[in-house]
Amino acid sequence: MTADAECRDSRLLVPSLVFVGVVVAAVGSLGAPLITSVATTFDVSLSSAQWTLTVALLTGAVTTPILGRLGSGPHRRAAILGTLGVVSVGGVLTALPLSFTWLLLGRAAQGVGLALTSMLMGVARDHLSDRRSGSTIALLSVASTAGVGVGYPLSGFLTDHGGIRAAYGFGAALTVMALAVAVKAIPPSPQKRSTGIDVPGALLLAVALSLVLILVSETGLWTSHPRAVGTLATAAVVGAGMWVLVELRSSAPLVDLRLLRRRAVVGANGAMFLGGIGMYLLLTIVTRFAQTPAGAGYGFGLDVFTAGLVLVPFSVSGFLAGKLVPHALRRVGSAHALTFSGLVVLGALALFAGTRTSVLELCAAMAVLGFGVGSFSAALPAVVLSVVPPEETSSAMSINQVVRSVGFAFGSALGGLVLAAGTSTGSAFPMEGSYTSAALVGVAVTAAAVVTSATVLRGRAGTGPVMRAE
């Protein structure tokens, strides 16, 4: 591709890809800040309302590998547009004055959009030069996480002024805009080889992931029905084992597990899982701390909108890191950048554990976290794609998206468990010290991510998709 041609293409393609990536991340996160409002509006329990977030994570995790495989073949454009169509229909269902069941169905459809990021990365790698595609893939990876900070304050503002239907309606309108942009900007895939779908593998993976996400979301089961938890956990392990056997024997596997023989792929996904736990743990407990009324002896009693603004520094510094990291990769290498990013996330957790006496200190912790998450998200694709052939970009990154989603779910559940353990019987709020304990748990898990990156990925100095050596 000539420089002039790349300039013309990237003028529309790059911002379009990033816009779609931010929209699906923001829409996917709409469930989190609206949980209390959903419980009140539909007269359901908080645990039931929590499913407006859980069901989106669940469908996103289940469909990501399938769509990632479609994204590796000639039907990628159709898969992207079809996915955005499903998300748009889901948005309409959430905005209409229908029952709670229809709201959950709409949120499930919106969750499918979380699978788009890996396909958008495949578009960037196929249609941009190596240098341009590397920076664009980094931005897309950042957008899939930092977009959360965009959705929180917007949904809070709209809920405060127009109710939850206004917030969900805005998400639906954004998705339709993203669909229109994609129709205009997404080019056909250059891949000519048709990609089949491993149906048995898809079903087994769906079952295993569903059981895992149910277990980490319904933490109340752990104490009320421990035997059921043991049964579900056993079924998840058996399902995962059967899935591995099916994939290894399939001529067209849903996920090419041979990639896991590459140390860079295993190390990057291991670091993402552990790092994701620490990242999302802090993200969830900070917003909860900010909304706790001062009468509890701590907290600031912020409404949903104002608490969402605390996350704005998270998104701003995350996107800043996404712009800076591609330049740093050429100097220090992706493995070192990933280790540094983990240390920044660890620093944010330590900062929150040590000081949170003002809203400004919460904003500072979020800014540090955002930079760590942004740089982590930008560096990680460079590690994976340095050893993955171009035609496997969507499939390889789809697995990373699944690992990220499961790590986030574990982080949310772990933070909730620590806070629940620190809540006295009859009290509505945990003791303040439990927030410190939760942050320190996050420090320990993130430290494990740093060790994984520094040891398993040692010597991996790849700068991104241009690298092909093992």
N, C-alpha and C positions, 0 to 999 in steps of 0.2 A: 504494500500500500504506500502510495506517495505521500509526502508531507501535506500537499494541498488537499488530497482526497481525505486524508485522516482528519485534517482541520475541519473540512466541510461536514464529515460524518459526525465527529465528536461534538461539534457545535450543537447538534440536536440530540445525538444518542447519549452522551455522557450525562447531561442534566436530566434527561428523560429517565434513564435507568435509576439515578439517585432519587428522583422524585417518587417513582413507583416504590422503591425500596423504603423510603421514609414513610409513605402512606400506609403500606401494609404493616409496618412495624407499629405505627401509631394506632391504627385501627385494631390490630391484634391486642394491644395493651389497654384498650378502652375498658375492659372488664374490671381491672384492678381498682381504680379510684371510684368506681360507681357501685361497688358491692353493697355498701350501707344503704345507698339510695334505692337500689334494686330491692333489697329486703323490705324497706319501708313501703315502696310503691306497690309491690306485689303481695305484701303481707306473708313473706316467707322467712325462714330462719337465715342467719348469716351464713351458715354452712351450706345451705341450698343456694344462696345468692353467689357464693364463692365459685359455683360451677359455671357462672358466666365467664370466668377467667380460665378455669380448669378445662372446660370443654374446648376452648379455642386452642390451648396448648396441646391438648390431646389430638385433635384432628390435624393440627399443624405437624406434630411429630409423626403421626401415622402416614400422612400423605407426602411428606417431604421426600423420602427415598423413592417413592413411585414417580413423582413428578421430576425428581432429579434424574431418574433413568430416562424418562421421556425427553428431558432437556438435553440428553446426550445424543439424540438422534435427529432426523430431519423434521420432526413434528414439534420442535421447540416453540416456534412462534404461536402455533395453534394452542399448545399447552399453556403458554403464558396468558394469552387472551382468554382462553376458556376458564382458567383459574380466576382471573380478574372478574369474569362474568359471574362465577359462583360467589365470589366475595361481595359483589355488588348486590346480588339477590339476597344474600345474607344480611347485608346492611339495610335493605328495604324491610325485611322481616323484623329487625330489631327496632326500626323507627315507627312501624305501624302499631296502633293501639290494640295489640293482640295479647293472648295469655302468656304466662311465664314459660310454658312449654315451647311456644313459638319463638320466644326470645332466645331460649337455649339453642333451638335449631338454627336461628340466625347467627348466633355467636359461633356455632360449630362450623357453619359455612364460611364465616369470616376468618376462622382459624386456618383454613386451607391456604390463605394468602401468605402465611408464614413460610410456606414452601417455595415461594417465588425467588427468594434471595439467591439460591444456588443456581437457578436458571438464568437470572440476570447476570451472574458472574460468568456463566458460559457464553452469553452474548458478548460481553466485554472482551473475553479472551479470544473469541473468534473474529471479531470485527474491528479490533483496535490493535495498534502496534504493541510489542511487548512492553515498552516503557509506559505507554498510555494505559494499557489494560491493567498493569500492575497497580497504578495509583487509583484507577476506577474500581477495581475489585476491593482494594483496601477501603475506599469510601463506602462501598456497598456493605461490607462487613460491619463497618462502624454504624451505618444507618440502621441496620437491623437491630442494633442495641440502643444507640443514642436516640432513636426515634421514640422510644418509650417516654423520654423526658418531654417530648413535644405533645404526646397524647394526654398526659396527666393534667397539666394546667388548662388546656383547651376544654377537655371534657368536664373538668371541675367548674369552669366559668359558665359553660352552656347549661350544666345541670342546675347551678345556682339561679340562673336567670330564665330558663325555659323548661327545666325538668329533664329526666333522663332521655326522653324521646328526642329532645333537641340535640343532645350529645350524640346519640346513636344516628340521628338523621344527618348530622354534619359528617360523621364517619362514612355514611352511605354516599353522600355527595362527593366526598374526596375520592372514594373508590371509583365512582363513575368517571371522574376527571382523569384518574390514573389509567383507566381502561381506554379513554379517548386518546391520551398521550401515547399509550403503548401501540394502539392501532396505527398511529402516525409514524412512530419512531422505530419500533422493533423490526429488524430485517429478518428474512428467512434464514434458517440455519444452513451453513455450507456442508454439514454432514449429510452424506447420501445413504449411509448404511442404516437400514431400518432397525429400530431397537425394540425388541420384544419385552413384554412385562412378565416377570416371574410371579404368576398368580399365587401358587402355594407359598412362596417366600413372602409375598406381600401380606397374605392373611396371617401367617405365623408371626411376622414382625408386628402387625397391628395388634394382635392379641397380647404379645409380650409387652409392648410399649404401653398399651392401655392399662394392663395390670400394674405396671410400675408407676404410672402417673396417678392412678387411683390410690395406690398405697401411700404415695408421698403427699397427695392432696388431702385425703381423708385421714388426717392424723388422729382424730378422735377414735378411730377403730383400734388403734394400737393399744389403748388402755381398756376400752369397753369390750372389744371382741378379739383378743389376742390370737385365739385359735383360727379365726377367719383370716387374720393377717398372715399367719403362718401358711395357711392353705393357699392364699393368693400369691404369696411370695414364692412358694414352691412351684406353683403353676407358671409363674413368670419365668423362673429359671429353666423349667422344662421346655417351655415354649421357645425361649431364647436358644437353648441348646439344639432343639429340633430345627430352628431356623438356620443356624450355622451349618448343620449337616446338609440341609436342602440347598443352601447357597453354594457350598463347596462341590456339590454334585451337579449343579445346574450348568447347562451350556450357555445360558444367558441370565446370569444371576442378577437379582435386584441390586445387590451391592457386591462389587468385586472384592471379596475378602482377601484376595492375593495382595491387595495394596497394603494390608496390615502387616505384611512381611517387611515392609519398609519402616525402619525405625522412626523416621521423621513423621510418618502418618500416625503411628501409635502414640508417640510422644506428644504431638500437637493435640490430638483428641483427648489424651489423658490430662494434659494441662488445661484444656478448655473445660472439661467436666469439673475438675477441682476448682479452677478459677471462677467458673460460672456460679458455683455454690456460694463462694465468698462475695462475688459481685451482687447477686440478687438478694442475698441475705441482708446486706447493708442497705440496699435500695428499699427493701420493704420495711425494715425496722425504723429507718429514718423518717419515712412518711408517717408511720404509726406514732412515733415519738412526737413528731410535730403537731399531730392532731389531738394528742392527749391533753385534756383540760388541766390548767394549772392547779386546780383543786386536788389533783392526785398527788401533789407534792413535787411535780416536775412537769415538763411539757409546756406547750405554748397555746394549746386550744385553737389551732388554725383550722379554718374551714377547708373544704376539698380544693377549692381553687387556689387559695394562698399556699396550702401545703404543696400543691402541684408546682407552684412557682419556685419552691425550694429545689426542684429538679432541673430548672432551667440552666443553672451553672453546669450541671451534669452533661446536658446535651451540647452546650456551647463548647466546653472544653473537650468533649468527646470528638466533635467534628474538627476542632483545631488539631487534636492529636492525629486524626485521620489524614489531615493535609500534611503534617510534618513528618510522620513516620516513613512514608515512601522515600523521602530524601535520606532519612537516617539509615534505612535498610542498606543503601548502597555504601554506607560507611562502616557499619558495625555488623551487618548480617541479621537475618530474621530471627535466629535462635537467641542471640544476645538481646535483641529488641524485645522478644517475648519475655525473657527473664526479667528485664528491667520493668516491663509493664506490670508483671505480677507483683514486683516490689512496690510499685506505685499504688496498686489496689490494696496491698497489705498496709501501706502507710495510711490510706484513707480509713480503713477499719480501725487502726490504732488511734488515729486522730479522733474519731467518734467515741471510741472507748475512753479516751483521756479527757475530752472536753466537749461539752454540749450545753453550755449555759446560756447561749443566745442563738437566735435564728441565723445570725451571720456565721456562727461557727458550724451550724448544720450546712449552710450554703458552701462554706469552705471545704468541708468533708466531701460534699457532692461534687465540687469542682475537681478535687483531687481524684475522686473515684472516676469521674467522667474521663479525665485524661488517661487514667490507667486502663479503663475499659476500652476507650477509643484506640489507644496505642496497641493494646492486646489484640483487639479485633482486626486492626490493620495489619499487624505483623503475622498473625496466624495463617491467613491464606498463603502468604509467601512461603511459609514452611512446607505446607501441604503441596502446593502447586509446583514447587521446585522439583518434585519427584513424581508428578502425575502427568500423563500424556494429555494434550489438549482435549481430546475427545471424551475424556473421563472427568472433565472439570466439574460439570453439574452434579454428577453422581458422587464424586469425592466430597464436594462441599456440602451436598445434601446431608451426608452422614455427620459432618461437623455441625450442621444446624440442628440435627436431632440431639447430638451430644450436648449442645448448648442449651436446648430446651429442657432436657432432663436435668442438667445441672442447675438451671434456674429454678425448676420445680423443687429440687432437693433443697436449694438455698432458702426458698420461701418456707418450705415445711420445717426445716431445721430452725430457722429463726422463730417461727411460730411455736415450736415445741419448747425452746428455751424460755421464751416469754411466758408460755402457759405454765411451765414448771415454777416460774417465779411469781405466779399470781396466787395470792392467798384465797382460801375458801370464802366465798361471799363477796370478794372484791371484783370490781369490773376492770381494774387495771393492774398490770404487773408491777412489782417493785422496781424502782429505778435501776438497782444493781443488776437486774436481769438483762437490761439492755447492754450493760458492760460485758456480762457473761456471753451474750449472743455475739457481740463484736469480737470477743476473744476467741470464740469458736471459729468465727470467720477468719481470724488471723491464722489459726492453726491450719485450717483447710487450704487457705491461700498460700501459706508457706510450703505446703506439700506440692502445690502447683508450681511454685518457683523452683523447688528442688527437682521436680520432674523435668521442667524445661531446661534447667542448668546441667542435668546429668544425661537424660535420654537424648536430648538434642545437641549435646556437646559436639562441637566441630561442624555443626550445620550452619554454614555461612551464606546460604542461598539468599538472593535478593528478590525472588519472585518467580513468575512464570517463565522468565528467560532461562532459568536453570533446569537442566534435565538429568543431571547426574545423580546417582544414588549416593 
